[in-house]
Amino acid sequence: MAQTRLSVDDLVAPLFVADGLDDPRPVPSLPGVVQHTVDSLVTESKRLSALGIPGLILFGLPRPEDKDATGSYALRPDGITQRALVAVRDALGDSLVLIADCCLDEFTDHGHCGVIDPLTGEVDNDATVDLYARLALSQAEAGADVIAPSGMMDGQVAAVRSALDGSGQEQTAILAYAAKYASALYGPFRDAAGVSIAEGGDRKGYQQDFRNRREALVEVALDVAEGADMVMVKPAMSYLDVIADVRAAVEVPVAAYHVSGEYAMVKAAAERGWIDGPGIALEQLTAVKRAGADIILTYFAGEVAEVLGG
């Protein structure tokens, strides 16, 4: 009689792949999550595919010495994200949907999602969008089925769509981080991605204010008008009202990112015996689905798939 059913088909697994590693490196603030080598990434991708998970999203991590002010290493055809996409595609063919995070924060030495204007000290929106377009094309050529621009720059979806279409990549889809909030829940992700913002800065200038609800619908509408095939709300649990609003407002698929802090809190409390970790994971992800999400990105994907598959 349940009105909402969580399925393995709803899940996307976020995975990190790092350059310069000989072995996978655990992320202390995300128990069970590692920075993969390309080889271990392929192994994990095979495991997730065997569990029935239909897709994964890749975050490439450069060596510290490869970071610079513009994140130029991200655009290299032999960069870590591109090599990882090629390896997984070669190993699994079309059995997994490969989503590439399209952003520069992992690759910049200042930790921001784009190029910094030397006069203002703020992110230069237009210069950054141009780089996103080039990055998206590089990722699509490496085998990404879906490009996920995540920097919350104005015009990022239009720029990526134009670049893809102009290069014969019309079938490559766009998952827009359309309502991405400036949240305190991203800390473990930044540990995993090796990202810190220079001089204690933040991203409130281009991510959404967590106090704003209606603004999300404006951002989503802009991304859909620019050609987004899917839109995302991030984080998930603290923004169920926004997920429901977006679901009611658009016809395209709606994704929600159950982020690192949401995962880490459950893991930490479960390790202390305070809660039933697997039970809470299922309850939270079902709530995200109940709110209207068609796709859920979550670090619980593998664990939940094992439960649902059993």
Helices and strands as residue ranges (DSSP letters): G 8-10, E 11-18, E 25-26, E 34-36, H 38-50, E 55-61, G 64-66, G 72-75, H 80-92, E 97-102, H 125-142, E 146-149, H 156-165, E 173-180, G 184-186, H 187-193, G 198-200, H 214-225, E 230-234, G 237-239, H 240-249, E 254-258, H 260-271, H 277-291, E 295-298, H 301-309
